[in-house]
Amino acid sequence: MKKSYRIALLFMMPLLTSCEVHFGAKSYDVPWWAVTIPTVLFCTIVFLFVGKGIASKLYRCPNCKYSFHPSRWAIFSVHINSNRVLRCPHCNRKGFCSIARDGEESK
């Protein structure tokens, strides 16, 4: 019986807590979800737009010179400037792929 109370308390704690938000000289006590929901929405919108921008670019494999469009999840890949560590769908090699120049097409 104690275990079920602990599990219920674990899931109920976020609902019972609140955040103190400072806006100017005033402070407001707001529920946690009033801060969490806008933050999650903002991060989702940024992920969609930046991921779409990355997926629209044509990257070139350094090994086989195959040009490809990465998925939106490439937003989380390691990158230096415009080079990203991606896995080539053609040769399956993982490495720093650069953006293909204009006029280049996949082979």
N, C-alpha and C positions, 0 to 999 in steps of 0.2 A: 504494500500500500504506500509506503514511503517513497518508493521508486517512482510510482505514477505521479505523486505530488511534485517531486523534483523535476520530472520531465514537463509537467504542465507549467510549473514555475519558470522553467527555462524558456518555454515558448511565450509565456505571458509577460516576462520582464520587459522586452522592448515596448510592449503596449502600455506598460505602466510607467515607463520613464519619460522624461521630457528633456528638451534642450533649452538652454538659455541663449537667446539671440540678442545681440547688441546692435542697435540701429541708431546711429548718432549718439545722443546722450542717454537715450532710453534703453531699457532692457525688457525683453518680452520672454515669457515662458511659453514655449510652443511644444506640441507633441513631436516625437521623433520623426513621424511619417511626413510632417509638413516640411522637413528639411530633406529627407531621403528621397521622396518622390520627384521633386524638381531636379535634384542632382542626378538621379538615375535617368530621367528623361533627357537632360542636357548631354550626358555622356553617350546615350544611345544615338542622339541626333548627330553628335560629332563623329561617332564611329561610322554611321551610315554615309555621311558626306565625304569624310577623309578616305574611308574604305573604297567608295565609288571612284574617287579621284585616282587612287593607287591602282585599282583594277582596270581603269580605262587606259593606263599607259602600257606600252609594249616593252617588255624586258627581254634582254638577250643573254643566253647562257654563255658563260666564259669557256665551257668545255666543247660543246658541239655547235655553238653559234645559232641555235634554234631560238626564234623569237616567240614569245608567248605573253598572254595576259594572266597575271596572278589573280588569286581570289581576293575577296575583301578582307580575309583574315591576315593578309600580308601587312596590315597595319601594325600587327604585333611582332613583326620580324625585326631582327637586328639590322640596322642600317647606318651607313656613313654617307652623308650628303644624299645623293639620289641612288646610290648603290644599295641593294638590299640582299640579304641572305635568303634565297628562295630555292626550292627544289624544282629542277627542270622536268617538265612532263615527258620530254622526249628521251633523255639519257638517264633520268632519275638521279642526277648528281646534285648535291647541295653546295652552293657557293654564292659568292657576291655577284649578282647579276646587275648589269648596268642597263639604263634605259636605251632602247634601240634608237638610232638616228632616224630622222625623217626620210622616207622613201625606202626604208628597209622593210622587207616582209619576211614572214616565217618561211623556212625552207622545207 
